[in-house]
């Protein structure tokens, strides 16, 4: 897969005590997040969501 601007984003994984799951976050897209049972899944899923949204916005 080729490198895109998406690859340069910073991601953060935090524990949500309220949801009892990990939440994946992206600073540049504060309205996007993803809850998951593991840190790895939260990171993978938020990256996928950011990629989908960026594609819709035509950011590559």
The first five atom37 places (N, CA, C, CB, O) and aatype in JSON, in Angstrom:
{
  "aatype": [20, 20, 20, 20, 20, 20, 20, 20, 20, 20, 20, 20, 20, 20, 20, 20, 20, 20, 20, 20, 20, 20, 20, 20, 20, 20, 20, 20, 20, 20, 20, 20, 20, 20, 20, 20, 20, 20, 20, 20, 20, 20, 20, 20, 20, 20, 20, 20, 20, 20, 20, 20, 20, 20, 20, 20, 20, 20, 20, 20],
  "atom_mask": [
    [1, 1, 1, 1, 1],
    [1, 1, 1, 1, 1],
    [1, 1, 1, 1, 1],
    [1, 1, 1, 1, 1],
    [1, 1, 1, 1, 1],
    [1, 1, 1, 1, 1],
    [1, 1, 1, 1, 1],
    [1, 1, 1, 1, 1],
    [1, 1, 1, 1, 1],
    [1, 1, 1, 1, 1],
    [1, 1, 1, 1, 1],
    [1, 1, 1, 1, 1],
    [1, 1, 1, 1, 1],
    [1, 1, 1, 1, 1],
    [1, 1, 1, 1, 1],
    [1, 1, 1, 1, 1],
    [1, 1, 1, 1, 1],
    [1, 1, 1, 1, 1],
    [1, 1, 1, 1, 1],
    [1, 1, 1, 1, 1],
    [1, 1, 1, 1, 1],
    [1, 1, 1, 1, 1],
    [1, 1, 1, 1, 1],
    [1, 1, 1, 1, 1],
    [1, 1, 1, 1, 1],
    [1, 1, 1, 1, 1],
    [1, 1, 1, 1, 1],
    [1, 1, 1, 1, 1],
    [1, 1, 1, 1, 1],
    [1, 1, 1, 1, 1],
    [1, 1, 1, 1, 1],
    [1, 1, 1, 1, 1],
    [1, 1, 1, 1, 1],
    [1, 1, 1, 1, 1],
    [1, 1, 1, 1, 1],
    [1, 1, 1, 1, 1],
    [1, 1, 1, 1, 1],
    [1, 1, 1, 1, 1],
    [1, 1, 1, 1, 1],
    [1, 1, 1, 1, 1],
    [1, 1, 1, 1, 1],
    [1, 1, 1, 1, 1],
    [1, 1, 1, 1, 1],
    [1, 1, 1, 1, 1],
    [1, 1, 1, 1, 1],
    [1, 1, 1, 1, 1],
    [1, 1, 1, 1, 1],
    [1, 1, 1, 1, 1],
    [1, 1, 1, 1, 1],
    [1, 1, 1, 1, 1],
    [1, 1, 1, 1, 1],
    [1, 1, 1, 1, 1],
    [1, 1, 1, 1, 1],
    [1, 1, 1, 1, 1],
    [1, 1, 1, 1, 1],
    [1, 1, 1, 1, 1],
    [1, 1, 1, 1, 1],
    [1, 1, 1, 1, 1],
    [1, 1, 1, 1, 1],
    [1, 1, 1, 1, 1]
  ],
  "atom_positions": [
    [[0.85, -1.18, 0.0], [0.0, 0.0, 0.0], [0.88, 1.24, 0.0], [-0.96, 0.0, 1.22], [1.87, 1.29, 0.73]],
    [[0.55, 2.23, -0.81], [1.36, 3.43, -0.88], [1.11, 4.33, 0.34], [1.06, 4.19, -2.17], [0.03, 4.31, 0.93]],
    [[2.11, 5.12, 0.69], [1.98, 6.06, 1.79], [1.1, 7.22, 1.35], [3.35, 6.56, 2.26], [1.18, 7.68, 0.22]],
    [[0.27, 7.67, 2.26], [-0.61, 8.81, 1.99], [-0.52, 9.76, 3.17], [-2.09, 8.34, 1.76], [0.14, 9.48, 4.17]],
    [[-1.19, 10.89, 3.04], [-1.22, 11.86, 4.15], [-1.84, 11.23, 5.4], [-2.02, 13.12, 3.74], [-1.52, 11.63, 6.51]],
    [[-2.73, 10.25, 5.21], [-3.37, 9.56, 6.34], [-2.31, 8.93, 7.24], [-4.35, 8.48, 5.84], [-2.48, 8.9, 8.46]],
    [[-1.22, 8.43, 6.65], [-0.16, 7.77, 7.41], [0.56, 8.71, 8.35], [0.82, 7.14, 6.47], [1.2, 8.26, 9.3]],
    [[0.49, 10.0, 8.1], [1.21, 10.96, 8.94], [0.38, 11.46, 10.12], [1.65, 12.14, 8.1], [0.89, 12.24, 10.93]],
    [[-0.86, 11.04, 10.24], [-1.7, 11.44, 11.36], [-1.26, 10.77, 12.65], [-3.16, 11.11, 11.07], [-0.66, 9.7, 12.64]],
    [[-1.57, 11.42, 13.77], [-1.31, 10.84, 15.08], [-2.6, 10.25, 15.64], [-0.72, 11.91, 16.05], [-3.66, 10.88, 15.58]],
    [[-2.49, 9.08, 16.18], [-3.65, 8.4, 16.77], [-3.42, 8.23, 18.26], [-3.9, 7.03, 16.09], [-2.28, 8.18, 18.73]],
    [[-4.52, 8.15, 18.99], [-4.42, 7.97, 20.44], [-5.42, 6.91, 20.85], [-4.67, 9.3, 21.2], [-6.55, 6.88, 20.37]],
    [[-4.99, 6.04, 21.74], [-5.87, 5.02, 22.31], [-5.97, 5.29, 23.81], [-5.32, 3.55, 22.03], [-4.96, 5.44, 24.5]],
    [[-7.19, 5.36, 24.3], [-7.42, 5.63, 25.72], [-8.45, 4.63, 26.25], [-7.92, 7.1, 25.94], [-9.24, 4.07, 25.5]],
    [[-8.4, 4.41, 27.55], [-9.39, 3.55, 28.2], [-10.61, 4.37, 28.54], [-8.8, 2.88, 29.47], [-10.48, 5.46, 29.11]],
    [[-11.79, 3.88, 28.21], [-13.04, 4.52, 28.58], [-13.69, 3.71, 29.68], [-14.0, 4.66, 27.34], [-14.26, 2.64, 29.43]],
    [[-13.61, 4.21, 30.9], [-14.23, 3.54, 32.03], [-15.74, 3.5, 31.89], [-13.85, 4.21, 33.32], [-16.39, 2.55, 32.33]],
    [[-16.3, 4.53, 31.29], [-17.75, 4.6, 31.08], [-18.23, 3.48, 30.15], [-18.13, 5.98, 30.51], [-19.28, 2.88, 30.37]],
    [[-17.45, 3.22, 29.1], [-17.82, 2.2, 28.13], [-17.18, 0.85, 28.41], [-17.45, 2.66, 26.74], [-17.57, -0.17, 27.85]],
    [[-16.18, 0.86, 29.3], [-15.44, -0.35, 29.65], [-14.76, -0.96, 28.43], [-16.38, -1.37, 30.28], [-14.68, -2.18, 28.28]],
    [[-14.25, -0.08, 27.55], [-13.54, -0.49, 26.34], [-12.48, 0.56, 26.03], [-14.53, -0.67, 25.14], [-12.46, 1.65, 26.61]],
    [[-11.6, 0.22, 25.1], [-10.62, 1.19, 24.6], [-11.26, 2.03, 23.51], [-9.35, 0.47, 24.07], [-12.09, 1.55, 22.74]],
    [[-10.86, 3.29, 23.46], [-11.38, 4.17, 22.43], [-10.22, 4.69, 21.58], [-12.18, 5.35, 23.05], [-9.23, 5.19, 22.1]],
    [[-10.37, 4.55, 20.26], [-9.39, 5.07, 19.32], [-9.8, 6.47, 18.9], [-9.26, 4.15, 18.09], [-10.96, 6.72, 18.57]],
    [[-8.85, 7.4, 18.92], [-9.13, 8.81, 18.63], [-8.14, 9.37, 17.63], [-9.1, 9.64, 19.92], [-7.03, 8.85, 17.49]],
    [[-8.54, 10.43, 16.92], [-7.7, 11.16, 15.98], [-7.86, 12.64, 16.23], [-8.06, 10.81, 14.51], [-8.98, 13.15, 16.15]],
    [[-6.8, 13.34, 16.53], [-6.85, 14.77, 16.85], [-7.44, 15.6, 15.72], [-5.46, 15.27, 17.19], [-8.26, 16.48, 15.96]],
    [[-7.02, 15.33, 14.5], [-7.49, 16.11, 13.36], [-8.96, 15.86, 13.0], [-6.63, 15.83, 12.16], [-9.56, 16.64, 12.27]],
    [[-9.52, 14.77, 13.51], [-10.93, 14.44, 13.29], [-11.58, 14.19, 14.66], [-11.08, 13.19, 12.36], [-11.88, 13.05, 15.0]],
    [[-11.81, 15.24, 15.45], [-12.3, 15.05, 16.82], [-13.68, 14.41, 16.92], [-12.32, 16.36, 17.52], [-14.05, 13.9, 17.98]],
    [[-14.45, 14.42, 15.85], [-15.78, 13.81, 15.91], [-15.74, 12.3, 15.66], [-16.7, 14.47, 14.9], [-16.75, 11.62, 15.8]],
    [[-14.57, 11.79, 15.28], [-14.44, 10.35, 15.0], [-13.81, 9.61, 16.18], [-13.61, 10.12, 13.74], [-12.86, 10.1, 16.8]],
    [[-14.34, 8.45, 16.47], [-13.77, 7.57, 17.5], [-14.24, 6.16, 17.24], [-14.16, 8.04, 18.95], [-15.18, 5.93, 16.46]],
    [[-13.58, 5.19, 17.9], [-14.0, 3.8, 17.76], [-13.75, 3.07, 19.06], [-13.25, 3.1, 16.59], [-12.64, 3.13, 19.6]],
    [[-14.75, 2.38, 19.56], [-14.63, 1.59, 20.78], [-14.32, 0.14, 20.43], [-15.91, 1.67, 21.62], [-14.86, -0.4, 19.47]],
    [[-13.44, -0.47, 21.22], [-13.08, -1.87, 20.98], [-12.6, -2.51, 22.28], [-11.99, -1.98, 19.89], [-12.23, -1.82, 23.23]],
    [[-12.62, -3.83, 22.3], [-12.19, -4.58, 23.49], [-10.68, -4.54, 23.7], [-12.64, -6.03, 23.38], [-10.21, -4.65, 24.83]],
    [[-9.91, -4.37, 22.6], [-8.45, -4.34, 22.72], [-7.91, -3.03, 22.15], [-7.82, -5.54, 21.98], [-8.56, -2.37, 21.34]],
    [[-6.7, -2.67, 22.59], [-6.03, -1.48, 22.07], [-5.75, -1.62, 20.58], [-4.73, -1.22, 22.84], [-5.92, -0.68, 19.81]],
    [[-5.32, -2.8, 20.18], [-4.97, -3.05, 18.79], [-6.17, -2.87, 17.87], [-4.39, -4.44, 18.63], [-6.06, -2.27, 16.81]],
    [[-7.32, -3.4, 18.28], [-8.52, -3.27, 17.46], [-8.98, -1.82, 17.39], [-9.64, -4.16, 18.01], [-9.39, -1.35, 16.33]],
    [[-8.92, -1.11, 18.52], [-9.32, 0.29, 18.53], [-8.45, 1.1, 17.56], [-9.21, 0.87, 19.96], [-8.96, 1.96, 16.83]],
    [[-7.15, 0.84, 17.54], [-6.24, 1.54, 16.64], [-6.55, 1.19, 15.19], [-4.79, 1.21, 16.97], [-6.64, 2.08, 14.34]],
    [[-6.69, -0.08, 14.89], [-6.97, -0.5, 13.51], [-8.27, 0.1, 13.0], [-7.04, -2.03, 13.43], [-8.33, 0.6, 11.88]],
    [[-9.3, 0.06, 13.82], [-10.62, 0.54, 13.38], [-10.66, 2.05, 13.2], [-11.68, 0.12, 14.39], [-11.28, 2.54, 12.26]],
    [[-10.01, 2.81, 14.08], [-10.02, 4.27, 13.9], [-9.23, 4.63, 12.65], [-9.43, 4.98, 15.14], [-9.6, 5.58, 11.95]],
    [[-8.16, 3.9, 12.36], [-7.42, 4.15, 11.12], [-8.3, 3.89, 9.9], [-6.15, 3.26, 11.07], [-8.27, 4.64, 8.93]],
    [[-9.08, 2.82, 9.96], [-9.98, 2.5, 8.84], [-11.04, 3.58, 8.66], [-10.65, 1.15, 9.07], [-11.34, 3.97, 7.53]],
    [[-11.6, 4.06, 9.76], [-12.63, 5.11, 9.69], [-12.03, 6.39, 9.11], [-13.24, 5.38, 11.09], [-12.64, 7.02, 8.26]],
    [[-10.84, 6.77, 9.57], [-10.18, 7.97, 9.06], [-9.9, 7.82, 7.56], [-8.87, 8.24, 9.83], [-10.1, 8.76, 6.8]],
    [[-9.46, 6.65, 7.14], [-9.19, 6.42, 5.72], [-10.47, 6.55, 4.9], [-8.57, 5.03, 5.52], [-10.46, 7.16, 3.83]],
    [[-11.57, 5.98, 5.4], [-12.84, 6.08, 4.69], [-13.33, 7.52, 4.59], [-13.9, 5.22, 5.38], [-13.76, 7.96, 3.52]],
    [[-13.27, 8.24, 5.68], [-13.72, 9.63, 5.69], [-12.82, 10.49, 4.78], [-13.71, 10.19, 7.14], [-13.3, 11.34, 4.04]],
    [[-11.53, 10.25, 4.86], [-10.59, 11.0, 4.03], [-10.84, 10.74, 2.55], [-9.13, 10.64, 4.4], [-10.76, 11.65, 1.72]],
    [[-11.14, 9.47, 2.23], [-11.45, 9.13, 0.83], [-12.68, 9.89, 0.38], [-11.67, 7.61, 0.67], [-12.71, 10.43, -0.73]],
    [[-13.71, 9.94, 1.24], [-14.93, 10.67, 0.92], [-14.66, 12.16, 0.72], [-15.97, 10.48, 2.02], [-15.3, 12.82, -0.09]],
    [[-13.68, 12.66, 1.48], [-13.32, 14.08, 1.39], [-12.27, 14.3, 0.3], [-12.79, 14.6, 2.76], [-11.88, 15.43, 0.02]],
    [[-11.82, 13.21, -0.33], [-10.8, 13.24, -1.37], [-9.45, 13.74, -0.87], [-11.27, 14.12, -2.51], [-8.74, 14.45, -1.58]],
    [[-9.09, 13.36, 0.37], [-7.78, 13.65, 0.95], [-6.95, 12.38, 0.78], [-7.88, 14.09, 2.48], [-7.35, 11.32, 1.26]],
    [[-5.83, 12.46, 0.1], [-4.96, 11.28, -0.05], [-3.54, 11.64, 0.24], [-5.07, 10.7, -1.46], [-2.66, 10.78, 0.16]]
  ]
}
